[in-house]
Amino acid sequence: MSEKMMNIDVKALGKVAVLMGGSSAEREVSLMSGKGVLAALQSKGVDAHAFDPSVQDLGELRKQGFARCFIALHGRHGEDGTVQGALELLGIPYTGPGVMASSIAMDKIMTKRIWRFEGLSTPEWRMAASEQDTRDALVALGSPMIVKPAREGSTIGLSKISTPEECAKAYELASRYDPEVLCEQFIEGLETTCAVLGQGRNAKALPVIKIVAPEGNYDYQNKYFTDTTQYFCPSGLPADMEAAIGDLAEKAFRTLGCRGWSRADVMVRASDNKPFLLEINTSPGMTGHSLVPMAARATGMSYEDLCLHLLASASTDAAQGAEV
């Protein structure tokens, strides 16, 4: 991949907007991602500029002559198909999956329905619209159980509960962020993540990363703001387990019609080493703690080269004819 990237005509990429910030609950992380991407692209000679959709109207992209966008937005109004749809209407190519894939992947419940239909392993779940639904889910799914908003990321609004008494607080927290609350069976085992680059049959998994968080708590704070979480890449996992995780991540990516890049979060059950898909991120973090750059480095690709490669892959659904 490195040789290919050396052949990228930076000038042909034109004026580039790095979309960052936005209005979601993940704004702070998006600003960190965006600043990293902006510096990386500029270091490669790209005519890149910061653009915050919560400050400037997206229509300004066309008025200011931007030729393509690197989406470093996370969460709602950035990762959920809305910005992608606006860029489609503006006719400006952008990084990452298109409108449909972005929209579906942001909705964890819809994603799980599709994966389950396609025969891909994902933990059992229930939807909850009340505290009582959450209690009923705990009975059905067993303890412990994960309670989280259906359409948020970065573990925002997530709780791990073990008793009926914890249901009210967990439901109340998750429902602050989304009226649809997902109750999910907790998979005891190894936490891993696997990025995928490319499109269609050419989509390939990057090396798997094994995550070891303090007391097994890989929450918002431990993801972005502490140095106590350990990441292993190479993962140190047996070759067959690594291959199974990578294969599952690629299938998850293709099943939703993703392109460009995404990152699948996968739990490996301790009892039988079976991998389970939790979710897929269609605009992964690009901060100093982020995982896609870490996996790319394991293949010899620098952060700067990764950013340039992703920018060069920018496209639109209209240019594709249809998502592949």
Backbone bond lengths (Angstrom), bond angles and torsions (degrees), N, CA, C in turn:
res aa  C-N    CA-C-N  psi(-1)  N-CA   C-N-CA  omega(-1)  CA-C   N-CA-C  phi
1 M - - - 1.458 - - 1.518 111.08 -
2 S 1.335 117.16 -30.18 1.451 120.67 -178.96 1.523 111.67 -61.58
3 E 1.351 116.73 -42.18 1.454 119.90 -179.42 1.516 111.13 -62.17
4 K 1.333 115.34 -40.31 1.458 120.33 178.87 1.510 110.44 -59.49
5 M 1.336 115.37 -44.19 1.446 119.52 -175.71 1.513 112.12 -67.23
6 M 1.332 116.86 -27.72 1.456 119.65 178.00 1.521 110.08 -65.66
7 N 1.323 117.42 -21.51 1.458 121.64 -178.62 1.523 113.57 -92.24
8 I 1.330 117.84 2.89 1.460 120.55 178.39 1.524 109.44 -71.50
9 D 1.319 115.87 124.78 1.472 121.54 177.07 1.525 108.02 -82.38
10 V 1.313 115.92 100.65 1.467 121.04 -175.33 1.523 111.47 -59.95
11 K 1.322 116.64 -39.64 1.474 119.61 -178.14 1.527 111.08 -65.17
12 A 1.325 116.61 -33.16 1.467 120.64 -178.67 1.528 112.11 -68.87
13 L 1.331 116.89 -16.93 1.463 120.28 178.99 1.525 111.70 -71.08
14 G 1.326 115.82 -21.53 1.463 120.21 177.25 1.520 113.40 74.69
15 K 1.314 115.48 -164.13 1.460 121.90 179.51 1.524 109.35 -76.87
16 V 1.330 116.30 128.53 1.461 121.31 -171.13 1.526 111.23 -118.80
17 A 1.327 115.36 133.18 1.469 121.09 174.00 1.519 108.70 -101.46
18 V 1.316 116.73 126.90 1.462 121.14 171.81 1.526 106.53 -95.72
19 L 1.333 116.26 106.32 1.458 120.76 -177.59 1.522 108.88 -78.53
20 M 1.334 116.12 121.90 1.461 120.68 -176.78 1.522 110.53 -146.90
21 G 1.315 115.46 162.03 1.466 119.94 179.54 1.515 110.46 89.22
22 G 1.325 115.56 -99.43 1.458 119.91 -179.46 1.515 112.30 72.22
23 S 1.315 115.76 -168.61 1.466 120.69 -171.77 1.519 114.11 -115.78
24 S 1.342 118.14 10.48 1.459 119.55 -176.52 1.520 111.44 -82.52
25 A 1.346 115.15 175.21 1.464 120.67 177.26 1.522 111.32 -67.73
26 E 1.326 117.36 -12.13 1.463 121.82 179.84 1.525 112.64 -102.05
27 R 1.325 116.98 21.89 1.466 121.63 -177.96 1.529 112.13 -54.96
28 E 1.314 116.64 -45.37 1.465 120.62 -176.39 1.525 111.50 -59.60
29 V 1.331 116.13 -44.01 1.460 120.51 179.48 1.526 110.44 -68.06
30 S 1.332 116.58 -39.06 1.460 120.93 179.28 1.530 111.45 -60.86
31 L 1.313 117.10 -39.86 1.466 119.89 178.20 1.522 110.88 -63.55
32 M 1.331 116.79 -38.46 1.460 119.93 177.50 1.530 110.62 -66.57
33 S 1.338 116.49 -44.22 1.469 120.60 177.60 1.520 110.79 -59.91
34 G 1.323 115.00 -48.66 1.460 120.62 -176.14 1.510 113.53 -61.90
35 K 1.311 116.74 -40.51 1.465 119.85 179.30 1.520 111.14 -65.24
36 G 1.336 116.40 -38.30 1.464 119.94 177.46 1.513 111.92 -65.19
37 V 1.337 116.33 -45.19 1.467 121.65 179.99 1.528 110.13 -64.16
38 L 1.315 116.95 -43.53 1.471 121.40 -178.87 1.527 110.52 -59.25
39 A 1.327 116.18 -48.47 1.468 120.15 -179.84 1.524 111.04 -62.61
40 A 1.338 116.40 -39.75 1.463 120.73 -179.27 1.527 111.15 -64.54
41 L 1.322 117.00 -46.03 1.463 120.43 -179.31 1.529 111.20 -66.28
42 Q 1.310 116.53 -41.87 1.466 119.46 178.58 1.523 111.25 -62.83
43 S 1.348 116.40 -35.47 1.468 119.84 179.12 1.524 111.55 -66.40
44 K 1.341 115.98 -21.34 1.461 121.41 178.39 1.532 112.06 -92.13
45 G 1.320 116.20 2.40 1.455 120.26 178.71 1.513 114.95 89.16
46 V 1.342 116.87 10.06 1.462 120.50 179.06 1.537 109.69 -77.19
47 D 1.323 116.36 140.12 1.469 121.89 177.04 1.534 107.96 -80.23
48 A 1.340 115.66 74.25 1.467 121.90 -172.64 1.518 111.41 -105.42
49 H 1.344 115.35 144.30 1.461 121.76 -177.66 1.533 109.52 -138.67
50 A 1.317 116.09 146.72 1.465 121.23 176.21 1.522 109.68 -73.73
51 F 1.346 116.06 142.60 1.468 121.01 178.42 1.523 107.56 -146.05
52 D 1.323 116.82 117.37 1.460 122.81 -179.73 1.525 109.51 -105.04
53 P 1.340 118.19 108.24 1.475 121.26 -177.37 1.522 114.23 -62.08
54 S 1.338 117.34 -18.10 1.464 118.40 177.78 1.525 111.37 -82.17
55 V 1.332 116.66 -9.26 1.469 121.91 -179.86 1.523 111.12 -110.45
56 Q 1.337 115.85 -38.88 1.459 121.06 -179.31 1.526 110.26 -116.14
57 D 1.316 115.79 144.87 1.453 120.94 176.83 1.518 109.76 -70.28
58 L 1.333 116.65 139.13 1.466 120.04 -178.33 1.527 112.78 -60.58
59 G 1.327 116.12 -24.99 1.466 119.81 176.99 1.516 112.64 -60.16
60 E 1.333 116.04 -22.89 1.461 120.75 178.91 1.527 111.79 -66.18
61 L 1.320 117.12 -22.00 1.464 119.73 179.79 1.526 110.88 -59.05
62 R 1.316 115.43 -45.50 1.464 119.04 179.42 1.523 110.65 -71.36
63 K 1.336 116.23 -42.76 1.463 120.18 -178.94 1.525 111.76 -60.86
64 Q 1.341 115.81 -35.37 1.463 119.95 -178.07 1.524 113.47 -89.43
65 G 1.337 116.57 3.77 1.455 120.75 172.07 1.514 116.55 78.86
66 F 1.329 116.58 27.75 1.471 118.19 178.34 1.530 110.21 -75.25
67 A 1.336 115.33 134.54 1.464 121.19 -176.40 1.517 112.38 -93.78
68 R 1.330 117.86 -25.82 1.465 121.61 178.19 1.516 109.34 -160.07
69 C 1.343 114.91 163.71 1.464 120.90 -177.04 1.520 110.90 -126.51
70 F 1.327 115.23 138.46 1.455 120.92 168.25 1.521 106.06 -100.80
71 I 1.325 117.41 114.47 1.465 121.06 -177.39 1.528 109.49 -84.29
72 A 1.331 116.11 108.80 1.460 122.21 175.27 1.530 109.49 -112.59
73 L 1.332 115.19 24.49 1.464 121.54 176.06 1.523 108.71 -85.70
74 H 1.329 116.67 148.15 1.469 121.29 177.65 1.522 108.81 -126.93
75 G 1.332 116.09 146.56 1.459 119.71 175.75 1.515 113.10 81.49
76 R 1.317 114.68 -157.00 1.466 120.50 -175.66 1.522 112.06 -64.69
77 H 1.326 114.05 150.58 1.461 122.24 179.24 1.524 111.33 60.00
78 G 1.327 116.30 28.46 1.448 119.43 177.42 1.513 111.60 -160.44
79 E 1.335 114.82 -34.68 1.462 121.10 -176.23 1.528 110.84 -120.34
80 D 1.329 116.77 4.10 1.469 120.11 -170.57 1.522 114.30 -110.44
81 G 1.326 117.34 15.09 1.456 120.82 177.98 1.516 114.61 95.16
82 T 1.338 117.83 -13.66 1.463 119.72 -177.07 1.526 112.01 -72.57
83 V 1.336 116.91 -49.58 1.470 120.06 177.04 1.522 109.77 -65.33
84 Q 1.329 116.10 -38.66 1.465 119.79 178.56 1.528 110.71 -59.52
85 G 1.344 116.54 -41.00 1.462 120.35 178.33 1.512 112.50 -64.98
86 A 1.329 116.21 -40.32 1.468 120.17 178.22 1.525 110.71 -63.64
87 L 1.334 116.43 -40.78 1.461 120.08 179.91 1.526 111.22 -69.17
88 E 1.332 116.69 -32.09 1.467 119.78 173.32 1.529 110.52 -59.67
89 L 1.328 116.00 -46.47 1.466 120.52 -179.28 1.523 111.80 -65.49
90 L 1.330 115.86 -32.90 1.465 120.47 178.47 1.525 111.64 -79.84
91 G 1.338 116.27 -15.12 1.462 120.40 -179.31 1.511 113.43 73.29
92 I 1.335 117.28 29.81 1.461 121.91 -178.38 1.526 109.96 -109.03
93 P 1.336 118.69 118.83 1.465 121.11 178.77 1.533 111.72 -60.47
94 Y 1.337 116.03 147.90 1.458 121.11 -176.83 1.517 109.86 -141.81
95 T 1.306 116.05 159.35 1.463 121.07 179.93 1.523 110.84 -79.16
96 G 1.325 114.91 154.53 1.456 120.38 173.58 1.512 114.05 85.30
97 P 1.348 115.41 -177.89 1.462 121.36 -177.70 1.531 113.26 -62.12
98 G 1.343 114.19 161.84 1.451 121.06 -178.99 1.515 113.42 -81.67
99 V 1.326 115.76 -166.64 1.464 122.82 -172.67 1.528 111.87 -60.29
100 M 1.327 116.59 -53.16 1.459 119.83 -175.06 1.528 112.07 -64.32
101 A 1.337 116.34 -49.96 1.465 120.01 -177.58 1.526 111.09 -62.42
102 S 1.322 116.67 -41.12 1.468 120.62 179.95 1.519 110.73 -63.90
103 S 1.319 116.13 -43.78 1.456 121.33 -178.57 1.530 111.88 -64.35
104 I 1.313 116.34 -45.72 1.466 120.02 -179.13 1.526 110.98 -66.50
105 A 1.336 116.64 -46.07 1.461 120.42 -176.55 1.520 112.51 -62.95
106 M 1.328 116.98 -29.20 1.465 120.18 179.17 1.524 111.26 -70.24
107 D 1.333 116.08 -25.08 1.460 121.49 -179.35 1.531 108.42 -96.71
108 K 1.324 116.59 100.97 1.466 120.60 -173.84 1.532 112.22 -61.66
109 I 1.320 116.91 -33.35 1.465 119.67 -179.17 1.527 110.68 -69.66
110 M 1.333 116.79 -45.99 1.465 120.18 178.55 1.523 110.72 -64.18
111 T 1.329 115.75 -39.50 1.463 120.29 177.73 1.525 110.79 -59.04
112 K 1.329 116.37 -46.05 1.462 120.34 -178.50 1.528 110.93 -65.31
113 R 1.323 117.46 -37.00 1.463 120.18 177.80 1.529 111.14 -59.86
114 I 1.333 115.69 -44.04 1.467 120.21 -179.18 1.520 110.65 -68.54
115 W 1.326 116.56 -46.19 1.463 119.24 179.07 1.529 111.39 -59.41
116 R 1.332 115.55 -42.52 1.461 119.03 -179.55 1.537 110.32 -64.33
117 F 1.334 116.45 -42.28 1.466 120.70 178.22 1.527 111.07 -60.11
118 E 1.330 116.82 -35.92 1.456 122.08 -178.56 1.525 112.66 -85.39
119 G 1.331 116.48 0.79 1.453 119.90 176.61 1.511 115.22 82.45
120 L 1.330 117.25 17.69 1.465 120.80 178.58 1.528 109.30 -91.30
121 S 1.312 116.39 139.50 1.469 120.02 -174.45 1.529 111.75 -75.77
122 T 1.317 115.41 130.51 1.460 123.50 176.48 1.532 106.65 -149.39
123 P 1.329 118.74 147.41 1.469 119.52 -176.59 1.525 112.86 -59.08
124 E 1.329 116.51 150.69 1.466 121.39 174.59 1.525 109.10 -60.19
125 W 1.331 115.72 153.10 1.459 119.10 -177.21 1.521 111.45 -152.18
126 R 1.319 114.33 166.84 1.459 123.41 171.76 1.528 108.07 -141.69
127 M 1.319 116.95 149.10 1.472 121.14 170.87 1.515 108.67 -87.74
128 A 1.326 116.37 146.77 1.459 120.49 178.48 1.522 109.85 -129.60
129 A 1.338 114.88 134.28 1.467 120.65 176.45 1.526 110.85 -119.46
130 S 1.334 116.01 9.67 1.465 120.34 -179.57 1.524 109.26 -165.20
131 E 1.340 114.93 170.58 1.459 119.64 175.23 1.529 110.52 -62.10
132 Q 1.339 116.57 -38.99 1.462 119.93 -178.95 1.528 111.23 -64.40
133 D 1.341 116.47 -39.80 1.465 119.95 176.10 1.522 110.29 -59.40
134 T 1.337 115.50 -38.56 1.465 120.72 -179.26 1.526 110.24 -66.38
135 R 1.328 116.20 -40.88 1.473 120.53 176.78 1.532 110.59 -63.98
136 D 1.330 116.14 -42.39 1.464 120.30 179.38 1.531 110.54 -63.31
137 A 1.344 115.77 -38.12 1.457 120.12 179.32 1.526 111.01 -65.22
138 L 1.324 116.21 -37.80 1.466 120.12 179.58 1.535 110.52 -63.21
139 V 1.331 115.66 -38.31 1.472 120.28 176.81 1.525 110.45 -65.01
140 A 1.333 116.01 -43.39 1.470 121.17 -176.11 1.525 112.92 -72.64
141 L 1.350 116.03 -40.01 1.464 120.38 -172.96 1.522 113.63 -95.01
142 G 1.317 116.25 -21.04 1.453 119.88 -179.43 1.513 112.81 90.41
143 S 1.303 115.02 170.89 1.458 123.04 -177.10 1.528 109.94 -110.27
144 P 1.361 117.06 140.71 1.459 128.32 -2.51 1.527 111.75 -77.94
145 M 1.339 114.77 168.78 1.465 121.71 -177.75 1.526 108.68 -139.28
146 I 1.313 116.34 147.06 1.457 122.43 176.48 1.521 109.02 -97.66
147 V 1.337 116.35 134.27 1.467 122.39 175.71 1.529 106.91 -122.06
148 K 1.344 117.32 124.86 1.461 119.61 -176.85 1.527 111.30 -153.77
149 P 1.335 117.00 158.55 1.462 119.87 175.89 1.523 109.73 -64.27
150 A 1.315 116.19 146.97 1.464 119.30 -178.21 1.518 112.07 -72.23
151 R 1.356 117.18 -25.53 1.462 119.24 -174.69 1.522 112.22 -132.51
152 E 1.323 115.74 58.77 1.460 122.40 171.39 1.508 107.77 -137.95
153 G 1.319 116.30 168.92 1.454 120.66 178.55 1.513 111.06 -132.34
154 S 1.346 115.36 -174.26 1.469 122.14 176.58 1.522 112.97 56.92
155 T 1.319 117.72 29.92 1.475 124.89 -179.75 1.528 112.89 59.09
156 I 1.324 117.86 18.21 1.467 121.34 177.97 1.529 108.66 -66.61
157 G 1.329 116.19 130.73 1.461 121.66 178.55 1.507 114.65 76.45
158 L 1.331 117.96 11.89 1.465 121.70 -175.52 1.525 111.62 -93.22
159 S 1.336 115.99 141.17 1.466 122.61 174.37 1.515 109.46 -133.79
160 K 1.325 115.51 147.33 1.458 121.55 171.32 1.518 106.27 -111.89
161 I 1.327 116.63 118.96 1.458 119.99 -173.78 1.532 111.37 -121.85
162 S 1.333 114.82 156.56 1.468 120.31 -178.57 1.518 113.45 -128.38
163 T 1.348 117.38 -18.00 1.461 120.39 -175.24 1.519 111.49 -128.92
164 P 1.331 118.31 155.79 1.461 121.50 177.80 1.529 112.40 -58.06
165 E 1.334 116.56 -31.17 1.467 120.54 -177.92 1.533 112.23 -65.46
166 E 1.337 116.48 -21.55 1.470 120.31 -178.99 1.526 112.83 -86.94
167 C 1.324 117.24 -8.36 1.465 121.11 -173.51 1.524 113.40 -64.42
168 A 1.324 117.01 -41.70 1.458 120.79 -176.29 1.520 111.09 -61.25
169 K 1.324 116.34 -49.30 1.464 121.02 -178.52 1.531 111.11 -64.63
170 A 1.334 116.69 -41.87 1.466 120.91 -178.97 1.526 110.90 -65.27
171 Y 1.336 116.63 -43.40 1.461 119.89 179.20 1.525 110.52 -65.21
172 E 1.330 116.30 -43.59 1.471 120.29 -178.83 1.523 110.58 -60.47
173 L 1.336 117.25 -42.52 1.466 120.93 179.87 1.523 111.25 -64.25
174 A 1.318 117.48 -49.57 1.468 120.85 -178.58 1.516 111.99 -63.76
175 S 1.336 116.88 -39.34 1.467 120.41 -176.93 1.525 113.14 -72.95
176 R 1.326 117.31 -11.89 1.471 120.09 172.87 1.519 110.42 -64.17
177 Y 1.340 115.73 -30.52 1.454 121.07 -174.26 1.515 113.43 -99.90
178 D 1.337 117.29 -20.15 1.455 119.89 -176.68 1.528 109.17 -162.51
179 P 1.338 117.77 136.77 1.470 119.38 176.74 1.525 112.32 -68.03
180 E 1.336 116.72 -21.59 1.465 120.40 176.57 1.520 109.05 -96.78
181 V 1.322 116.18 119.35 1.458 121.70 -178.15 1.529 109.14 -111.94
182 L 1.318 115.65 134.40 1.456 122.40 -178.82 1.524 109.98 -104.04
183 C 1.316 115.79 124.42 1.464 121.96 172.84 1.531 106.13 -105.18
184 E 1.316 116.72 125.51 1.455 120.75 -170.76 1.523 111.02 -130.25
185 Q 1.297 114.93 137.63 1.462 121.57 175.78 1.531 109.17 -59.61
186 F 1.322 116.56 132.01 1.461 120.61 179.19 1.522 109.54 -82.33
187 I 1.325 115.30 129.51 1.466 121.06 177.78 1.523 108.19 -99.05
188 E 1.305 115.39 116.18 1.469 120.71 179.43 1.521 108.48 -81.84
189 G 1.342 116.00 122.94 1.458 118.25 179.32 1.503 112.80 159.06
190 L 1.324 116.17 -150.90 1.456 122.83 -176.70 1.523 111.13 -84.25
191 E 1.329 116.03 138.84 1.460 121.05 175.11 1.518 108.35 -98.64
192 T 1.323 116.38 126.40 1.461 120.93 179.76 1.519 110.00 -136.08
193 T 1.311 115.11 165.30 1.456 119.95 173.54 1.517 108.14 -143.31
194 C 1.325 116.60 148.85 1.459 120.73 -175.34 1.526 109.78 -142.60
195 A 1.319 116.34 117.83 1.457 121.62 178.28 1.517 110.45 -85.19
196 V 1.322 115.58 151.81 1.462 122.30 177.53 1.519 108.08 -129.59
197 L 1.330 116.87 132.44 1.462 122.42 176.42 1.519 109.33 -117.65
198 G 1.339 116.52 146.52 1.462 120.27 175.29 1.502 112.87 114.35
199 Q 1.334 114.95 -153.31 1.457 120.33 -176.54 1.525 110.27 -157.88
200 G 1.332 115.06 143.43 1.453 120.13 175.62 1.516 112.83 54.78
201 R 1.322 115.84 -134.91 1.460 120.21 -178.88 1.519 112.67 -67.64
202 N 1.335 116.48 -19.84 1.464 120.20 -179.67 1.525 112.35 -87.35
203 A 1.314 117.90 -0.59 1.465 120.55 178.20 1.520 109.46 -69.25
204 K 1.325 116.45 129.34 1.459 121.09 -177.11 1.526 111.01 -130.33
205 A 1.312 114.76 140.74 1.461 120.50 178.20 1.523 110.37 -76.04
206 L 1.322 116.06 140.54 1.456 122.23 169.71 1.534 107.91 -83.02
207 P 1.327 118.35 170.29 1.461 119.71 178.67 1.530 112.66 -55.16
208 V 1.311 115.73 143.28 1.469 122.21 179.59 1.532 109.64 -71.67
209 I 1.322 116.09 143.54 1.464 121.95 174.96 1.517 108.85 -111.43
210 K 1.311 116.69 127.62 1.466 121.98 173.68 1.530 108.22 -92.40
211 I 1.330 115.95 134.01 1.461 121.80 -175.92 1.521 109.46 -114.40
212 V 1.326 115.60 128.20 1.456 120.63 175.77 1.530 107.51 -125.25
213 A 1.333 115.47 104.08 1.461 121.51 -177.14 1.527 110.42 -97.23
214 P 1.341 117.66 156.16 1.462 120.85 177.67 1.528 111.32 -55.82
215 E 1.319 117.09 122.29 1.460 123.27 -179.86 1.532 111.55 56.62
216 G 1.328 116.58 25.34 1.463 121.05 179.07 1.516 113.85 70.07
217 N 1.333 117.16 17.78 1.463 121.26 -174.90 1.524 110.47 -105.16
218 Y 1.335 115.53 86.74 1.470 120.54 -179.29 1.529 108.92 -89.87
219 D 1.338 115.54 71.79 1.461 121.06 -175.90 1.528 110.91 -97.28
220 Y 1.329 116.22 -175.25 1.470 123.00 -176.69 1.520 111.25 -54.39
221 Q 1.339 116.67 -46.58 1.461 121.44 -178.46 1.524 110.69 -63.45
222 N 1.330 116.94 -46.80 1.459 120.25 -177.86 1.525 112.81 -73.14
223 K 1.332 117.40 -18.82 1.464 120.29 176.92 1.518 111.66 -74.82
224 Y 1.338 115.99 -41.70 1.457 118.98 -166.59 1.528 116.34 -119.37
225 F 1.331 117.12 -21.36 1.466 116.84 -167.81 1.522 115.44 -126.64
226 T 1.326 118.39 5.91 1.460 119.72 175.96 1.517 109.76 -127.39
227 D 1.324 115.66 163.30 1.456 120.72 179.10 1.525 111.31 -112.63
228 T 1.334 116.04 18.28 1.466 119.44 -177.31 1.527 112.89 -91.86
229 T 1.342 117.08 -18.97 1.466 119.55 175.58 1.526 109.06 -72.72
230 Q 1.321 116.11 135.71 1.462 121.23 -179.52 1.526 110.31 -103.30
231 Y 1.328 115.16 137.22 1.463 121.67 178.30 1.526 108.24 -122.49
232 F 1.327 115.83 132.56 1.450 120.38 -178.18 1.524 109.66 -118.48
233 C 1.324 115.61 113.59 1.462 121.89 177.56 1.538 107.97 -148.55
234 P 1.317 119.10 104.95 1.460 128.03 9.15 1.534 112.69 -58.59
235 S 1.310 114.43 148.65 1.467 120.95 -172.53 1.523 113.28 -70.71
236 G 1.328 116.55 -25.93 1.463 119.57 -175.41 1.517 112.81 79.56
237 L 1.332 116.97 3.54 1.461 121.18 179.07 1.530 109.90 -78.09
238 P 1.325 117.46 156.27 1.468 119.89 174.82 1.524 110.32 -56.00
239 A 1.323 116.42 146.66 1.463 121.30 -175.37 1.528 112.59 -56.61
240 D 1.336 116.77 -39.14 1.466 118.68 -178.12 1.523 111.24 -69.37
241 M 1.338 117.18 -33.94 1.464 120.28 178.04 1.526 110.43 -69.93
242 E 1.327 116.42 -43.78 1.470 120.38 177.68 1.521 110.09 -59.56
243 A 1.329 116.90 -43.12 1.464 121.51 -179.87 1.526 111.10 -63.86
244 A 1.328 117.23 -39.64 1.469 121.34 179.84 1.526 111.03 -65.27
245 I 1.332 116.70 -40.26 1.462 120.67 178.64 1.528 110.29 -66.33
246 G 1.330 116.49 -45.83 1.462 120.48 178.74 1.518 112.30 -61.41
247 D 1.318 116.92 -41.41 1.465 121.47 179.02 1.527 110.79 -64.02
248 L 1.331 116.46 -42.25 1.462 120.43 179.26 1.529 110.77 -65.60
249 A 1.334 117.47 -40.17 1.467 121.45 178.78 1.528 110.78 -63.74
250 E 1.338 116.97 -41.97 1.464 120.12 178.44 1.530 111.12 -63.75
251 K 1.326 116.99 -42.11 1.472 120.28 178.84 1.527 110.83 -65.35
252 A 1.328 116.62 -40.36 1.467 120.58 178.05 1.521 110.75 -61.01
253 F 1.310 116.47 -41.23 1.467 124.88 179.65 1.526 110.39 -63.29
254 R 1.336 115.92 -50.70 1.459 119.86 -177.39 1.526 112.11 -69.37
255 T 1.318 116.67 -37.47 1.463 120.76 -177.88 1.529 111.83 -60.08
256 L 1.342 116.69 -36.75 1.462 120.15 179.98 1.530 112.42 -86.78
257 G 1.327 117.49 -3.59 1.458 120.60 -179.89 1.510 113.56 77.07
258 C 1.334 117.06 30.41 1.471 120.18 -179.72 1.533 110.60 -72.17
259 R 1.302 115.15 159.65 1.464 121.76 172.77 1.529 108.56 -148.81
260 G 1.324 115.73 162.75 1.461 119.95 177.73 1.516 111.84 82.53
261 W 1.329 114.67 -78.20 1.462 119.47 178.65 1.517 110.23 -165.20
262 S 1.300 115.91 157.61 1.462 123.96 172.10 1.525 106.40 -166.35
263 R 1.319 115.94 170.06 1.466 119.82 178.82 1.517 109.48 -138.18
264 A 1.335 115.77 123.11 1.458 121.18 -178.65 1.521 110.59 -97.01
265 D 1.332 116.39 134.44 1.458 121.95 175.05 1.523 108.04 -95.83
266 V 1.331 115.89 127.99 1.466 121.67 -171.77 1.532 110.08 -133.30
267 M 1.326 116.45 127.71 1.463 121.70 171.69 1.530 108.83 -97.27
268 V 1.320 115.70 138.77 1.467 120.99 177.23 1.522 107.78 -109.60
269 R 1.326 116.54 113.08 1.457 121.74 -175.30 1.530 111.09 -64.99
270 A 1.313 115.10 128.21 1.468 120.78 -175.61 1.521 112.37 -63.63
271 S 1.318 116.93 -33.59 1.472 119.90 -173.10 1.523 113.75 -68.57
272 D 1.353 117.20 -30.77 1.469 119.31 -176.79 1.527 114.26 -142.82
273 N 1.353 116.54 7.80 1.477 122.23 179.04 1.534 113.45 62.34
274 K 1.319 116.50 23.67 1.464 119.53 178.06 1.534 109.78 -83.05
275 P 1.357 117.95 130.22 1.466 120.35 178.56 1.525 111.89 -83.59
276 F 1.335 115.87 142.63 1.465 123.05 178.95 1.527 109.71 -128.20
277 L 1.327 116.54 129.06 1.460 121.60 177.00 1.522 110.48 -74.95
278 L 1.330 116.47 129.23 1.460 120.44 174.14 1.526 110.53 -95.11
279 E 1.328 116.52 -52.44 1.464 120.74 179.55 1.512 108.62 -165.57
280 I 1.325 116.04 171.75 1.456 121.06 175.89 1.518 108.50 -129.42
281 N 1.313 115.82 132.95 1.468 122.21 -178.37 1.520 108.90 -100.92
282 T 1.338 117.49 120.97 1.462 120.83 -175.38 1.525 112.88 -93.84
283 S 1.329 116.99 -6.91 1.470 121.15 171.97 1.520 106.67 -137.86
284 P 1.327 116.58 74.03 1.464 120.51 -173.31 1.520 113.03 -64.08
285 G 1.328 115.29 158.98 1.458 120.35 178.60 1.518 112.17 -63.90
286 M 1.333 114.93 149.85 1.469 121.37 176.93 1.523 109.80 -131.40
287 T 1.344 115.91 36.47 1.458 121.64 179.27 1.534 109.60 -87.45
288 G 1.330 116.03 -178.63 1.452 121.04 177.98 1.516 112.67 -64.26
289 H 1.350 117.60 -21.14 1.458 121.92 179.27 1.532 111.93 -99.91
290 S 1.327 116.83 2.94 1.467 119.46 -170.26 1.523 112.58 -76.12
291 L 1.338 114.02 157.95 1.451 120.87 -167.03 1.523 115.43 -98.05
292 V 1.329 118.08 -31.24 1.464 118.51 178.16 1.534 110.80 -62.94
293 P 1.340 119.35 -45.68 1.469 118.31 176.31 1.531 112.72 -59.57
294 M 1.334 116.61 -34.97 1.459 120.33 178.69 1.526 110.76 -64.10
295 A 1.321 116.60 -44.77 1.470 120.53 179.40 1.522 110.86 -66.74
296 A 1.327 116.62 -38.02 1.468 120.49 178.78 1.528 110.84 -63.94
297 R 1.336 116.31 -40.23 1.464 120.28 179.05 1.527 111.32 -60.51
298 A 1.321 115.69 -33.41 1.475 119.91 179.90 1.526 111.88 -65.93
299 T 1.329 117.06 -18.22 1.470 121.20 176.74 1.526 111.55 -98.98
300 G 1.344 116.32 1.68 1.459 120.42 -179.41 1.516 114.13 93.91
301 M 1.337 117.69 8.51 1.456 121.28 -179.23 1.528 109.88 -98.12
302 S 1.298 117.60 123.67 1.462 121.33 179.71 1.522 110.91 -74.02
303 Y 1.328 116.10 164.44 1.467 121.69 176.42 1.525 109.89 -56.84
304 E 1.334 115.91 -44.43 1.464 120.70 -178.02 1.523 111.30 -63.95
305 D 1.338 116.38 -43.03 1.470 119.86 179.04 1.526 111.40 -66.66
306 L 1.333 116.52 -36.61 1.466 120.42 177.34 1.526 110.22 -61.05
307 C 1.326 116.71 -47.34 1.467 120.63 -179.91 1.525 111.09 -60.65
308 L 1.327 116.10 -42.49 1.465 120.02 -179.55 1.529 110.58 -66.52
309 H 1.328 116.73 -41.63 1.463 120.98 178.87 1.534 110.94 -60.99
310 L 1.333 116.57 -44.98 1.461 120.26 -179.63 1.521 110.91 -64.92
311 L 1.334 116.39 -40.74 1.463 120.15 179.20 1.521 110.64 -62.48
312 A 1.329 116.72 -42.12 1.465 120.74 -179.62 1.531 111.97 -65.21
313 S 1.338 116.91 -23.57 1.470 120.81 -179.75 1.523 112.40 -86.50
314 A 1.331 118.03 -0.23 1.468 121.74 -177.87 1.527 110.73 -54.84
315 S 1.335 115.18 139.71 1.459 120.19 -177.88 1.526 109.03 -153.98
316 T 1.311 116.08 -175.36 1.465 122.72 172.55 1.524 107.95 -132.81
317 D 1.324 116.52 160.89 1.466 120.17 174.84 1.523 109.59 -61.35
318 A 1.333 116.06 -38.83 1.457 120.07 -178.03 1.523 111.31 -61.25
319 A 1.344 116.03 -37.98 1.471 119.96 179.05 1.526 111.49 -70.57
320 Q 1.333 115.89 -27.36 1.467 121.03 -179.67 1.525 111.45 -76.98
321 G 1.325 115.34 -26.56 1.461 119.67 -171.69 1.510 109.03 86.53
322 A 1.302 116.27 -43.75 1.464 123.77 175.14 1.508 106.54 -166.53
323 E 1.322 115.91 154.35 1.459 118.84 177.90 1.522 109.10 -70.51
324 V 1.331 114.81 138.49 1.461 121.22 -177.60 1.513 109.65 -102.56
